Amino acid sequence: MSVSLRVNNLFEDGNLLGGASSGAFSVANANTTAIGLTGQYRMFDKFSLFGSFTEGFTGVKQQQGSFLQGFSALRSYSWGTGIIGKSLFRYNDRAGLAVSSPLRISNGSADLLVPQSLDSQRNVINSRTRVSLAPEGREIDLEAFYRMDLNHRTQIGTTLTYRDTPETTSYVGKGLSVFTTVGLRF
């Protein structure tokens, strides 16, 4: 059994949690400290269970002129777990199944400024509404893969992924992907 703990710090200039922001909803910068725990347990000779959990704490500096102001501290997390088999059908092949949930904000809010009117000096009058930045639903991803060596220099693999998101729009939501990889050692 192996367990590891990691602490990371990420400073983003003009971005928030990996997403580029610009224009009316931009931020000046964001600073995230993340704490992660990862573990692996060898169940049998050929099979191992693995899991990981990461929680992040983000401070946001607002951008002058943005419609998002007054950020609270943000909390985010992600997790994943699965099983990996090695040398199942051929020497040194690998197969696995995993379920995961990618990074999402779990707690945090900001003020949304909405232009309403102009005063007599033509200054914009805004209304201010406090909004949660935590989404209501959660994305769940499923993955299955198989990888094997063709020879001492070439490896091939295939991966099947299924993404289930809570959105109901037709262009975002559930999705199935299949891809193949070829690796060459030099």
NUKETI-678392 format. One record per residue (C-alpha): residue number from 1; residue in one letter; y, z, x. Coordinates in Angstrom, 1 decimal. Layout:
% NUKETI-678392
  nuro  zake       v       w       u
   NUM     A       Y       Z       X
...
***
This chain:
% NUKETI-678392
  nuro  zake       v       w       u
     1     M     0.0     0.0     0.0
     2     S     3.5    -0.8     1.2
     3     V     6.8     0.3    -0.2
     4     S    10.3    -0.7     1.1
     5     L    13.8     0.4     0.2
     6     R    16.8    -1.8     0.9
     7     V    20.5    -1.4     0.5
     8     N    22.8    -4.4     0.6
     9     N    26.5    -5.0     0.3
    10     L    28.0    -8.3    -0.8
    11     F    31.7    -9.2    -0.8
    12     E    32.5   -12.2    -2.9
    13     D    36.0   -13.9    -2.6
    14     G    36.8   -15.6    -5.9
    15     N    33.3   -15.1    -7.3
    16     L    31.6   -12.5    -9.5
    17     L    27.8   -11.9    -9.1
    18     G    27.1   -15.3    -7.7
    19     G    29.0   -17.2   -10.3
    20     A    32.0   -19.2    -9.3
    21     S    35.0   -18.3   -11.3
    22     S    38.3   -20.3   -11.5
    23     G    41.1   -20.9   -13.9
    24     A    41.7   -18.8   -16.9
    25     F    38.7   -16.5   -16.3
    26     S    38.9   -16.1   -12.5
    27     V    38.6   -12.9   -10.5
    28     A    40.3   -12.2    -7.1
    29     N    37.1   -10.7    -5.6
    30     A    34.1    -8.6    -6.2
    31     N    32.2    -6.1    -4.0
    32     T    28.6    -5.2    -4.9
    33     T    26.3    -2.6    -3.4
    34     A    22.7    -3.1    -4.4
    35     I    19.7    -0.8    -4.0
    36     G    16.2    -2.3    -4.2
    37     L    12.7    -1.0    -4.2
    38     T     9.7    -3.3    -3.5
    39     G     6.1    -2.4    -3.4
    40     Q     2.7    -4.1    -2.8
    41     Y    -0.7    -2.7    -3.5
    42     R    -3.9    -4.4    -2.3
    43     M    -6.3    -3.9    -5.3
    44     F    -9.4    -5.8    -3.9
    45     D   -10.2    -7.8    -0.8
    46     K    -8.5   -10.9    -2.2
    47     F    -5.9    -9.6    -4.7
    48     S    -2.6    -7.7    -4.4
    49     L    -0.2    -6.4    -7.0
    50     F     3.5    -6.5    -6.2
    51     G     6.7    -5.4    -7.9
    52     S    10.4    -5.1    -7.3
    53     F    13.4    -3.5    -8.9
    54     T    17.0    -3.9    -7.8
    55     E    20.1    -2.2    -9.3
    56     G    23.7    -3.3    -8.3
    57     F    27.1    -1.6    -8.6
    58     T    30.1    -3.9    -8.6
    59     G    33.8    -3.3    -8.4
    60     V    36.0    -6.2    -9.4
    61     K    39.6    -6.9    -8.4
    62     Q    41.3    -8.8   -11.1
    63     Q    43.1   -12.1   -10.5
    64     Q    46.8   -12.4   -11.4
    65     G    47.1   -14.6   -14.5
    66     S    43.5   -14.5   -15.5
    67     F    42.6   -13.8   -19.2
    68     L    40.1   -11.1   -17.9
    69     Q    41.9    -8.0   -16.7
    70     G    41.1    -4.2   -16.4
    71     F    37.5    -4.5   -15.3
    72     S    35.3    -1.3   -15.5
    73     A    32.7    -0.8   -12.8
    74     L    29.8    -3.1   -13.5
    75     R    26.1    -2.3   -13.3
    76     S    23.4    -4.9   -13.0
    77     Y    19.7    -5.1   -12.4
    78     S    16.7    -7.4   -11.9
    79     W    13.0    -6.9   -11.8
    80     G     9.7    -8.7   -11.1
    81     T     6.0    -8.0   -11.0
    82     G     2.8   -10.0   -10.5
    83     I    -0.5   -10.6    -8.8
    84     I    -1.3   -12.7    -5.7
    85     G    -4.8   -13.9    -4.7
    86     K    -5.6   -15.2    -1.2
    87     S    -8.6   -17.3     0.0
    88     L    -9.8   -17.7    -3.6
    89     F   -11.2   -21.3    -3.4
    90     R   -10.5   -22.3     0.2
    91     Y    -9.7   -20.4     3.4
    92     N    -6.1   -19.2     3.4
    93     D    -5.1   -20.6     0.0
    94     R    -2.9   -18.6    -2.3
    95     A    -2.5   -18.4    -6.1
    96     G    -0.4   -16.1    -8.2
    97     L     1.1   -15.1   -11.5
    98     A     4.4   -13.4   -11.9
    99     V     6.8   -12.2   -14.6
   100     S    10.4   -11.4   -13.8
   101     S    13.9   -10.9   -15.2
   102     P    16.8   -12.3   -13.1
   103     L    20.0   -10.5   -12.4
   104     R    22.0    -9.4   -15.5
   105     I    24.8    -7.1   -16.2
   106     S    23.6    -4.0   -17.9
   107     N    26.9    -2.1   -18.3
   108     G    30.5    -3.1   -17.9
   109     S    33.6    -4.3   -19.7
   110     A    36.9    -5.9   -19.3
   111     D    40.1    -6.6   -21.3
   112     L    40.2   -10.1   -22.7
   113     L    43.8   -11.3   -23.0
   114     V    44.4   -13.9   -25.8
   115     P    47.8   -15.6   -26.0
   116     Q    49.2   -15.1   -29.5
   117     S    52.8   -16.2   -29.5
   118     L    56.1   -16.6   -27.5
   119     D    59.0   -14.1   -27.6
   120     S    62.6   -15.2   -27.8
   121     Q    62.7   -15.7   -24.0
   122     R    59.6   -17.9   -24.2
   123     N    57.4   -15.2   -22.6
   124     V    53.8   -15.3   -23.8
   125     I    52.7   -12.4   -26.0
   126     N    49.0   -11.5   -25.6
   127     S    46.6    -9.5   -27.6
   128     R    44.2    -7.3   -25.6
   129     T    40.6    -6.7   -26.7
   130     R    38.1    -4.7   -24.8
   131     V    34.8    -6.7   -24.4
   132     S    31.4    -5.9   -23.1
   133     L    30.2    -8.0   -20.2
   134     A    26.5    -7.1   -20.9
   135     P    24.6    -9.8   -22.8
   136     E    22.6    -8.8   -25.8
   137     G    19.4   -10.6   -24.9
   138     R    17.3   -10.8   -21.7
   139     E    15.9   -13.8   -19.9
   140     I    12.2   -13.5   -19.0
   141     D    10.6   -15.9   -16.5
   142     L     6.9   -16.6   -16.1
   143     E     5.5   -18.3   -13.0
   144     A     2.0   -19.5   -11.9
   145     F     1.4   -21.2    -8.5
   146     Y    -1.3   -22.4    -6.2
   147     R    -0.9   -23.4    -2.5
   148     M    -3.4   -24.5     0.1
   149     D    -3.5   -25.9     3.6
   150     L    -4.6   -29.6     3.9
   151     N    -4.9   -29.2     7.6
   152     H    -3.4   -27.1    10.4
   153     R     0.0   -28.8     9.9
   154     T     0.3   -29.7     6.2
   155     Q     0.4   -27.4     3.2
   156     I     0.7   -28.5    -0.5
   157     G     1.3   -26.5    -3.6
   158     T     2.2   -26.7    -7.2
   159     T     4.2   -24.3    -9.4
   160     L     4.5   -23.9   -13.1
   161     T     7.5   -21.9   -14.5
   162     Y     8.5   -21.0   -18.0
   163     R    11.9   -19.6   -18.8
   164     D    12.6   -17.8   -22.1
   165     T    16.2   -17.0   -22.7
   166     P    17.8   -15.4   -25.7
   167     E    20.3   -18.2   -26.3
   168     T    19.8   -20.3   -29.4
   169     T    21.8   -23.4   -28.3
   170     S    19.8   -26.5   -27.8
   171     Y    21.0   -27.1   -24.2
   172     V    20.1   -23.6   -22.9
   173     G    17.1   -21.6   -23.7
   174     K    13.4   -22.0   -23.3
   175     G    12.3   -24.4   -20.5
   176     L     9.1   -25.4   -18.8
   177     S     9.2   -26.8   -15.2
   178     V     6.4   -28.1   -13.0
   179     F     7.0   -29.0    -9.3
   180     T     5.0   -29.8    -6.2
   181     T     5.8   -28.8    -2.7
   182     V     4.7   -30.3     0.6
   183     G     5.2   -28.3     3.8
   184     L     4.9   -29.6     7.3
   185     R     4.6   -27.5    10.4
   186     F     6.1   -28.8    13.7
***
